[in-house]
Amino acid sequence: MSARGAVSKRCGCTEIVNGRRRQLGARCPKLRRKDGTWNPRHGTWAFTATVPGKGGKPQQIRKAGFDSQTDAQTALDLVRDKARRGVVVSDVTVGVFLTEWIAGKTDIGPSTRRSYAGQIRNYHLPHLGHLSLDDLRVAHVAEMLAEVPGSDATRQRVRASLRAALNDALREGLILVNPAALVKLPAGKRPKALVWTAERVDRWRTAVDRLAECDPDAPERAQLEVAAQPPSPVMVWTPAQLGEFLDHAHADRLYGLWHTVAHLGLRRGEAAGLEWQDVDLAAGTLTVRRQLVQVGWQVVEGPPKSDAGNRTVALDGGTVEVLRAHRRRQLAERMEWASAWVESGKVFARQDGSPLHPETITDRFHAIAAAAGLPPIRLHDLRHGAASLMLAAGVPLKVVQEVLGHSSSTLTSDTYMSVFPAVAAEAAEAAAAMVPRMAVGTGVHTPRTHSETARPDAPKNTRSGGAPRGNRTPNPLIKSQLLCRLS
């Protein structure tokens, strides 16, 4: 079925017929001048087309509001061209499409669904919802993203949800190109993880102390509030600071959780979802098969974040003993609760055996860290610290990737490779020591003698002998052509 259509001009003028008001539409006499030509100051142009819809059924498309007959005809020709190429032409708006799309999207997790729905509600619908899906252009998407507050990373996420929806529209033949994929947007760089060095801790503590003593109306208060924040959104404790935290948390009933997350880099949801059937203390292994994800305040249990997240991790001897002690504590709690015990099977659970809410884990972590007097980090930053510890200990990057459950080692190195100051200093010294120095008294490295730098099999005489100086190539056959002509 080919597309059929026509262009017409209409206006909003009305008349009263039989006591009822109705629009004149294309019958309005003001649409034309006295000489019969179109009046450019009255009415607007529109087109109506009958095109194949979904399933091949004919459907009528009508669009109005064009300023000229040429614009309306161009739009009609575009609809005909799409129909001729097999594209399903529709007058559905972006708002209707996105609303139906997110309602029927079944191949994403609950947290992703919630994030997409929020972005559609807060950004896509207010700025783009009124547009026809056919009319959506790169400029529209760029203007919408320019209104999104926050960082480039935030705008990338807002663009990603729209791009995912329009990719489905592309596969369904509703559009020819995906405008969201063509928008130029600065890359949303991940924040660089910084280590809480002694200097940073001192600067932070000084700002916090001064802020506590500062008058609320003091002009320097705004500057102190900034200085009292961590220098990066992602901060990592030094090994000594992590040791202080674990020592302070040793008496906590969830010490096993803190120890395991700090050493293995488990995500919060993975630790909350871990079950005893997935822990083999005799073999010293732990398998991540599920996680508890917080959606709003509701907790949803599901598979790990990605296929790579479903992994088996080797346990060190100390972690095995920590988990054995945690198991004994939990068995004692089970005996105490008797019939009221909840058989959830979770390794880290509430005192009655029921699963932990992920947010309570975070709250408890911050309380322990504050009580220990440590500089602030996020619970997720223990994952950064675990990766940095493994890399600093010389664990191969590929192994660290598998322990963390990443699909790519690039993500591991780019995101979690925080270098501790001591490790960086050792690396700098090792690199500098590779350069042999001959001069005495440089004050940098121990000078090496000439015999130490010479090849063992080299002759003692530095000259190699051979022809006298000035005649290194006595054979005229291998001289340059110029020398041969002069000889």
C-alpha positions as CSV (number, residue, x, y, z in Angstrom):
1,M,0.0,0.0,0.0
2,S,1.5,3.4,-1.0
3,A,0.9,6.6,0.9
4,R,-1.8,8.9,-0.4
5,G,-2.2,12.5,0.8
6,A,-3.1,16.1,0.2
7,V,-2.1,19.6,1.4
8,S,-4.8,22.0,2.5
9,K,-5.2,25.4,4.2
10,R,-7.5,26.0,7.2
11,C,-8.2,28.6,9.8
12,G,-9.9,28.8,13.2
13,C,-12.7,31.1,12.2
14,T,-16.2,30.0,13.3
15,E,-19.8,30.5,12.4
16,I,-23.1,29.8,14.1
17,V,-25.4,27.2,12.4
18,N,-28.7,26.2,14.0
19,G,-27.6,27.8,17.3
20,R,-24.3,25.9,17.4
21,R,-20.8,27.3,16.7
22,R,-18.6,25.4,14.3
23,Q,-15.3,26.1,12.6
24,L,-15.2,27.2,9.0
25,G,-11.9,25.4,8.4
26,A,-11.1,25.3,4.7
27,R,-14.3,27.2,3.8
28,C,-13.3,30.5,5.3
29,P,-13.4,33.3,2.6
30,K,-10.5,35.1,4.2
31,L,-8.1,32.3,3.2
32,R,-7.9,33.8,-0.3
33,R,-7.5,37.3,-1.6
34,K,-9.9,38.9,-4.0
35,D,-7.8,37.7,-7.0
36,G,-8.1,34.1,-5.8
37,T,-4.5,33.8,-4.5
38,W,-3.8,32.5,-1.0
39,N,-3.8,35.1,1.8
40,P,-0.4,34.6,3.6
41,R,-1.8,36.5,6.7
42,H,-4.7,34.2,7.4
43,G,-4.8,30.5,8.3
44,T,-2.2,27.8,8.4
45,W,-1.3,24.9,6.1
46,A,-1.7,21.2,6.9
47,F,-1.5,17.8,5.2
48,T,-3.4,14.6,5.5
49,A,-2.0,11.3,4.5
50,T,-3.2,7.7,4.5
51,V,-0.2,5.3,5.2
52,P,0.4,1.7,6.2
53,G,0.4,1.3,9.9
54,K,1.4,-1.5,12.2
55,G,0.4,-4.9,10.7
56,G,-0.2,-3.2,7.3
57,K,-3.5,-1.7,8.3
58,P,-4.1,1.8,6.8
59,Q,-4.0,4.7,9.2
60,Q,-4.5,8.4,8.6
61,I,-1.8,10.9,9.6
62,R,-2.7,14.6,9.8
63,K,-0.3,17.4,10.8
64,A,-1.1,21.1,10.8
65,G,0.5,24.5,11.7
66,F,2.8,24.9,8.7
67,D,3.5,28.5,7.7
68,S,3.6,27.8,4.0
69,Q,2.2,25.4,1.4
70,T,5.8,24.5,0.6
71,D,6.6,23.4,4.2
72,A,3.4,21.3,4.3
73,Q,4.2,19.7,1.0
74,T,7.8,18.9,2.1
75,A,6.5,17.2,5.2
76,L,4.0,15.2,3.2
77,D,6.7,14.1,0.8
78,L,8.8,13.0,3.8
79,V,5.9,10.8,5.1
80,R,5.4,9.3,1.6
81,D,9.2,8.6,1.4
82,K,9.2,6.8,4.8
83,A,6.1,4.7,3.8
84,R,7.8,3.8,0.5
85,R,10.9,2.5,2.4
86,G,8.8,0.5,4.8
87,V,9.0,2.8,7.8
88,V,6.0,2.8,10.0
89,V,4.7,6.4,10.0
90,S,2.9,7.5,13.1
91,D,1.7,10.7,14.6
92,V,2.4,9.4,18.2
93,T,4.2,11.9,20.4
94,V,7.5,11.4,22.2
95,G,5.6,11.5,25.5
96,V,3.1,8.8,24.5
97,F,5.9,6.6,23.2
98,L,8.2,7.0,26.2
99,T,5.3,6.3,28.6
100,E,4.3,3.1,26.8
101,W,7.9,2.1,26.4
102,I,8.9,2.3,30.1
103,A,5.6,0.6,31.1
104,G,6.4,-2.4,28.8
105,K,10.2,-2.6,29.4
106,T,10.9,-6.0,30.9
107,D,14.6,-6.5,30.2
108,I,16.0,-4.1,32.8
109,G,16.4,-4.4,36.5
110,P,14.2,-2.6,39.0
111,S,16.8,0.1,39.9
112,T,17.4,0.8,36.3
113,R,13.7,1.0,35.6
114,R,13.3,3.5,38.5
115,S,16.1,5.6,37.2
116,Y,14.8,5.6,33.6
117,A,11.3,6.5,34.8
118,G,12.6,9.4,36.9
119,Q,14.5,10.8,33.9
120,I,11.5,10.4,31.6
121,R,9.3,12.2,34.2
122,N,11.7,15.0,35.1
123,Y,13.4,15.8,31.7
124,H,12.1,13.9,28.7
125,L,8.4,14.6,29.0
126,P,8.6,18.3,30.0
127,H,11.0,19.2,27.1
128,L,10.2,16.7,24.4
129,G,6.9,15.1,25.3
130,H,4.8,17.3,23.0
131,L,6.8,16.6,19.9
132,S,5.8,14.1,17.3
133,L,8.2,11.1,17.3
134,D,8.7,11.7,13.6
135,D,9.7,15.4,14.3
136,L,12.2,14.7,17.0
137,R,15.6,16.1,16.0
138,V,19.1,16.3,17.4
139,A,18.7,19.9,18.2
140,H,15.6,19.1,20.4
141,V,17.6,16.5,22.4
142,A,20.6,18.9,22.7
143,E,18.4,21.7,24.1
144,M,16.8,19.3,26.6
145,L,20.2,18.1,27.8
146,A,21.4,21.7,28.2
147,E,18.6,22.2,30.8
148,V,19.7,19.2,32.9
149,P,21.4,20.4,36.1
150,G,24.5,18.7,37.4
151,S,27.6,17.2,35.9
152,D,28.3,15.9,32.4
153,A,28.0,12.4,33.9
154,T,24.4,13.2,34.9
155,R,23.6,14.5,31.4
156,Q,25.1,11.3,29.9
157,R,22.8,9.2,32.0
158,V,19.7,11.3,31.0
159,R,20.8,10.9,27.3
160,A,21.4,7.1,27.8
161,S,17.8,6.4,28.9
162,L,16.4,8.4,25.9
163,R,18.8,6.7,23.5
164,A,17.8,3.2,24.8
165,A,14.1,4.1,24.2
166,L,14.7,5.5,20.7
167,N,16.8,2.4,19.8
168,D,13.7,0.3,20.3
169,A,11.7,2.8,18.2
170,L,14.4,2.4,15.5
171,R,14.1,-1.4,15.6
172,E,10.3,-1.1,15.4
173,G,10.7,1.0,12.3
174,L,9.1,4.1,13.9
175,I,12.1,6.3,13.2
176,L,15.0,6.3,10.7
177,V,17.7,7.6,13.0
178,N,18.2,7.9,16.7
179,P,18.7,11.6,17.5
180,A,19.9,10.9,21.0
181,A,22.8,8.9,19.7
182,L,24.0,11.8,17.5
183,V,24.1,14.5,20.2
184,K,27.6,15.7,21.0
185,L,28.1,15.6,24.7
186,P,31.3,15.8,26.8
187,A,32.2,12.4,28.3
188,G,31.1,12.0,31.8
189,K,34.4,11.2,33.5
190,R,34.3,9.0,36.6
191,P,35.6,10.9,39.6
192,K,39.2,10.1,40.5
193,A,39.7,8.2,43.7
194,L,42.0,10.0,46.2
195,V,43.7,8.6,49.2
196,W,43.3,10.2,52.6
197,T,46.9,11.2,53.1
198,A,48.1,12.8,56.3
199,E,48.1,16.2,54.7
200,R,44.5,15.9,53.4
201,V,43.3,14.6,56.7
202,D,44.9,17.6,58.6
203,R,43.4,20.1,56.1
204,W,40.0,18.4,56.4
205,R,40.1,18.3,60.3
206,T,41.2,21.9,60.5
207,A,38.3,23.0,58.3
208,V,35.8,20.9,60.3
209,D,37.0,22.3,63.6
210,R,36.9,25.9,62.4
211,L,33.5,25.4,60.9
212,A,32.1,24.1,64.2
213,E,33.4,27.3,65.9
214,C,32.3,29.6,63.1
215,D,29.4,32.0,63.5
216,P,26.5,31.1,61.1
217,D,26.6,34.6,59.5
218,A,30.4,34.8,59.2
219,P,31.6,35.6,55.6
220,E,34.2,32.8,55.7
221,R,31.6,30.1,56.5
222,A,30.8,29.3,52.9
223,Q,34.5,28.7,52.2
224,L,34.9,26.5,55.3
225,E,31.9,24.4,54.3
226,V,33.6,23.7,51.0
227,A,36.9,22.9,52.7
228,A,35.2,20.6,55.2
229,Q,34.0,18.3,52.3
230,P,36.2,15.4,51.1
231,P,38.5,16.6,48.3
232,S,36.9,14.0,45.9
233,P,33.5,12.2,45.8
234,V,35.6,9.0,45.9
235,M,38.0,8.7,48.8
236,V,40.1,5.7,49.9
237,W,41.5,5.0,53.4
238,T,45.2,4.1,53.7
239,P,45.9,0.6,54.9
240,A,46.6,2.0,58.4
241,Q,43.3,3.8,58.4
242,L,41.4,0.7,57.2
243,G,43.1,-1.2,60.0
244,E,41.9,1.4,62.5
245,F,38.3,1.0,61.2
246,L,38.4,-2.8,61.4
247,D,39.9,-2.7,64.9
248,H,37.2,-0.3,66.1
249,A,34.5,-2.5,64.4
250,H,35.9,-5.8,65.8
251,A,33.2,-6.0,68.5
252,D,30.3,-5.2,66.2
253,R,28.0,-8.1,65.4
254,L,28.5,-7.4,61.7
255,Y,32.2,-7.3,61.9
256,G,32.3,-10.2,59.4
257,L,30.5,-8.1,56.8
258,W,32.9,-5.1,57.3
259,H,36.0,-7.5,57.1
260,T,34.7,-9.3,54.0
261,V,33.7,-6.1,52.1
262,A,37.0,-4.5,52.9
263,H,39.1,-7.4,51.7
264,L,37.1,-8.7,48.8
265,G,35.4,-5.5,47.5
266,L,31.9,-6.9,47.5
267,R,29.1,-4.4,46.6
268,R,26.6,-3.6,49.3
269,G,23.8,-5.5,47.6
270,E,26.1,-8.5,47.1
271,A,27.0,-8.6,50.8
272,A,23.4,-8.3,51.8
273,G,22.3,-11.0,49.4
274,L,25.1,-13.5,50.2
275,E,23.8,-16.9,51.5
276,W,25.6,-19.6,53.5
277,Q,24.9,-22.1,50.7
278,D,27.3,-20.1,48.5
279,V,30.1,-20.0,51.1
280,D,32.5,-23.0,51.3
281,L,34.7,-22.4,54.3
282,A,36.5,-25.7,53.9
283,A,37.5,-24.9,50.3
284,G,38.0,-21.2,51.1
285,T,35.7,-19.9,48.4
286,L,32.7,-17.5,48.2
287,T,30.3,-17.4,45.3
288,V,28.3,-14.3,44.4
289,R,25.0,-15.3,42.9
290,R,22.5,-12.7,44.1
291,Q,22.1,-9.2,45.5
292,L,19.6,-7.2,47.4
293,V,18.9,-3.9,45.6
294,Q,17.2,-0.9,47.2
295,V,14.6,0.7,44.9
296,G,13.3,3.7,46.8
297,W,12.9,2.1,50.2
298,Q,11.7,-1.3,48.9
299,V,14.3,-4.1,48.7
300,V,14.3,-6.3,45.6
301,E,16.4,-9.5,45.3
302,G,17.9,-10.4,42.0
303,P,21.0,-11.6,40.1
304,P,24.3,-9.6,40.3
305,K,24.7,-6.4,38.4
306,S,26.1,-8.1,35.3
307,D,27.1,-11.6,34.1
308,A,30.7,-10.9,35.2
309,G,29.3,-10.2,38.7
310,N,28.3,-13.9,39.1
311,R,31.6,-15.1,40.3
312,T,33.5,-17.3,42.7
313,V,36.2,-15.6,44.9
314,A,39.0,-17.2,46.8
315,L,39.2,-16.4,50.6
316,D,42.3,-15.8,52.5
317,G,42.9,-17.7,55.8
318,G,42.0,-14.7,57.9
319,T,38.7,-14.1,56.2
320,V,37.8,-17.8,56.6
321,E,38.4,-17.5,60.3
322,V,36.3,-14.3,60.5
323,L,33.4,-16.0,58.7
324,R,33.7,-19.1,61.0
325,A,33.4,-16.8,64.0
326,H,30.5,-15.0,62.4
327,R,28.8,-18.3,61.8
328,R,29.1,-19.3,65.4
329,R,27.7,-16.0,66.6
330,Q,24.7,-16.4,64.2
331,L,24.0,-20.0,65.4
332,A,24.0,-18.7,69.0
333,E,21.4,-16.0,67.9
334,R,19.3,-18.7,66.2
335,M,19.2,-20.7,69.5
336,E,18.2,-17.6,71.4
337,W,15.4,-16.7,69.0
338,A,14.1,-20.3,68.8
339,S,10.8,-20.5,66.9
340,A,10.9,-16.8,66.1
341,W,14.0,-17.2,64.0
342,V,13.6,-16.2,60.3
343,E,15.3,-18.8,58.1
344,S,16.5,-16.4,55.4
345,G,19.8,-18.3,54.8
346,K,21.7,-14.9,54.6
347,V,25.2,-14.8,55.9
348,F,24.8,-11.2,57.1
349,A,21.4,-10.8,58.7
350,R,19.5,-9.1,61.5
351,Q,19.5,-10.7,64.9
352,D,16.3,-12.6,64.1
353,G,17.8,-14.0,60.9
354,S,15.8,-11.8,58.5
355,P,17.6,-10.0,55.7
356,L,19.4,-6.7,56.3
357,H,18.0,-3.6,54.6
358,P,20.9,-2.2,52.5
359,E,20.4,1.3,53.9
360,T,20.9,0.1,57.4
361,I,24.2,-1.3,56.4
362,T,25.3,2.1,55.1
363,D,24.1,3.9,58.2
364,R,25.9,1.4,60.5
365,F,29.1,1.8,58.6
366,H,29.1,5.6,58.8
367,A,28.4,5.4,62.5
368,I,31.4,3.1,63.2
369,A,33.7,5.2,61.0
370,A,32.7,8.4,62.8
371,A,33.1,6.8,66.2
372,A,36.6,5.8,65.2
373,G,37.4,9.4,64.3
374,L,38.3,8.5,60.7
375,P,37.9,10.8,57.7
376,P,34.7,10.2,55.8
377,I,34.4,7.7,52.9
378,R,31.4,6.0,51.4
379,L,30.6,2.4,52.0
380,H,31.2,1.7,48.3
381,D,34.7,3.2,48.7
382,L,35.7,0.1,50.7
383,R,35.4,-1.6,47.3
384,H,37.9,1.0,45.8
385,G,40.2,0.4,48.8
386,A,40.1,-3.4,48.3
387,A,41.0,-3.1,44.7
388,S,43.9,-0.7,45.5
389,L,45.2,-3.0,48.2
390,M,45.3,-5.9,45.8
391,L,47.0,-3.9,43.1
392,A,49.5,-2.5,45.6
393,A,50.2,-6.1,46.8
394,G,51.1,-7.1,43.3
395,V,48.0,-9.0,42.4
396,P,47.6,-9.1,38.6
397,L,45.1,-6.8,37.2
398,K,43.1,-9.6,35.6
399,V,42.7,-11.3,38.9
400,V,41.6,-8.1,40.6
401,Q,39.0,-7.7,37.7
402,E,37.6,-11.2,38.4
403,V,37.5,-10.6,42.2
404,L,35.5,-7.4,41.7
405,G,33.2,-8.9,39.1
406,H,34.1,-6.5,36.2
407,S,33.5,-7.5,32.6
408,S,36.6,-5.5,31.5
409,S,40.0,-4.9,33.1
410,T,39.8,-1.3,31.7
411,L,37.0,-0.5,34.1
412,T,39.1,-1.9,36.9
413,S,42.2,0.1,36.2
414,D,40.4,3.4,35.3
415,T,38.0,3.4,38.3
416,Y,39.6,1.6,41.2
417,M,43.4,1.9,40.7
418,S,44.1,4.3,43.5
419,V,47.8,4.3,44.2
420,F,48.8,4.6,47.9
421,P,51.6,7.1,48.6
422,A,54.0,4.5,49.9
423,V,53.5,2.4,46.8
424,A,53.9,5.4,44.5
425,A,57.1,6.3,46.3
426,E,58.5,2.8,45.9
427,A,57.6,2.8,42.2
428,A,59.3,6.2,41.7
429,E,62.5,4.9,43.4
430,A,62.5,1.7,41.4
431,A,62.1,3.6,38.1
432,A,64.8,6.0,39.0
433,A,67.2,3.2,40.0
434,M,67.0,1.8,36.5
435,V,69.0,4.7,35.2
436,P,72.8,4.0,35.5
437,R,74.8,7.0,36.7
438,M,78.5,7.5,36.0
439,A,79.3,10.8,37.8
440,V,80.5,10.7,41.3
441,G,78.8,12.9,43.9
442,T,75.4,13.2,42.2
443,G,73.7,12.6,45.6
444,V,71.0,10.6,43.9
445,H,72.1,7.0,43.4
446,T,75.3,5.1,44.1
447,P,77.5,5.7,41.1
448,R,78.3,2.7,39.1
449,T,81.9,2.0,37.9
450,H,82.7,1.6,34.2
451,S,83.3,-2.1,34.7
452,E,79.9,-2.5,36.3
453,T,78.1,-1.0,33.2
454,A,80.2,-2.7,30.6
455,R,79.1,-6.0,29.0
456,P,80.8,-9.0,30.7
457,D,82.0,-10.3,27.4
458,A,83.3,-7.0,26.1
459,P,87.1,-6.6,25.7
460,K,88.9,-4.6,28.3
461,N,90.2,-2.1,25.7
462,T,87.5,0.2,24.8
463,R,88.9,0.5,21.2
464,S,87.9,-2.3,19.0
465,G,91.0,-2.2,16.8
466,G,90.8,-2.6,13.0
467,A,91.9,-0.1,10.4
468,P,93.7,3.1,11.4
469,R,91.7,6.2,12.2
470,G,90.5,8.0,9.2
471,N,90.3,4.9,7.0
472,R,87.5,2.9,8.7
473,T,86.3,1.4,5.3
474,P,89.4,0.5,3.3
475,N,87.4,-1.6,0.7
476,P,86.5,0.8,-2.1
477,L,83.6,-1.4,-3.1
478,I,81.6,-0.3,0.0
479,K,82.6,3.3,0.0
480,S,80.1,5.9,-1.1
481,Q,79.9,6.6,-4.9
482,L,81.3,10.1,-4.3
483,L,84.5,8.6,-2.7
484,C,84.8,6.1,-5.4
485,R,84.8,8.9,-8.1
486,L,87.4,10.9,-6.1
487,S,89.7,7.9,-5.6
